[in-house]
């Protein structure tokens, strides 16, 4: 089977490209995407608050020809569900499980000519075709690796900026904001920790980690925001709390 055929994805209770939870339950939309876009959707979905996504039934239905797969959170664990059997898995493992074992290289899908993945797939787009062989292919791989090593940090890959966000490039201003925001936060089902090095970690009620990523500091209007490597926008409210979509994370007192 050829993945040039469009992969159909139906997102429930998720915003576009699975970057955030929908503001209310009952939202459903379907799109046709290619393999690179599928990886982006899954990585964005994996970066969302696990138990909150589970609470509102945020999930992804995948279809490619006769192949069907449901991707969802169960007990704070991401995985796939086929015929009622849930298997915990990473986004890349889900792609490997869903796509045929020896699928052909990707080709553009009609209607997706202008598609530009927003987060995390730039490195994939520079990789050589699976059909390339010999010195040219090896040189291309080496050049890609050198470029990635020279970059150093994920934000220097210059992913597409979320709508309305401007980055704070001044190091002193950025460090001041991180110094003010660094700490521990909690919602009903999850805890977040943001440190001075812009590392964001999350854990569920049982203490199991659900997220570990780097954020970049920016502004959207008058609001300071932190944007994760998967493109999730986190607002820093005037109260000092954090907000992801419609979910508030209350700041905990030191030592709590």
Secondary structure, 3 states (H helix, E strand, C coil): CCCCCCEEEEEECECHHHCCECCCCCCEEEEEECHHHHHHHHHHHHCCCHHHHHHCCCEEEEEECCEEEEEEEECCEEEEEECCEEEECCHHHHHHHHCCCCCCCCCCCCCCCCCCCCCCCHHHHCCCCCCCCHHHHHHHHHHHHHHHHHHCCHHHHCCCCCCCEEECCCHHHHHHHHHHHCEEEECCCEEEEECCCCEEEEEECCCCEEEEEEEEEEEECCEEEEEECCCCEEEECCCCCEEECCEEEEECCCCC
